[in-house]
């Protein structure tokens, strides 16, 4: 039931909070930096993370223009449906395992620790 979810960041990884909002049917306002552009595509309203004015304009547009909000809701639901949560969680787990390894522990896996 959110009018909009705002996920504006200078450095964002995958964009999971914005994608979760889309999966719930909320229109998203986001900076499209880094992986966010690839993750969200044209299903989010773009805002410049460096500009409070740009963010405010994007939020105002989504909240005041019912047709725009509805379009973003539909596009967001379609976009989010393209991601398989089971696969995503397995990939994130793998990334966390790699990130948590100690230096010199390159060959170790979770099963061998």
Helices and strands as residue ranges (DSSP letters): E 5-7, H 16-23, E 28-30, H 35-40, G 41-43, E 45-46, H 52-64, H 66-81, H 85-99, G 110-112
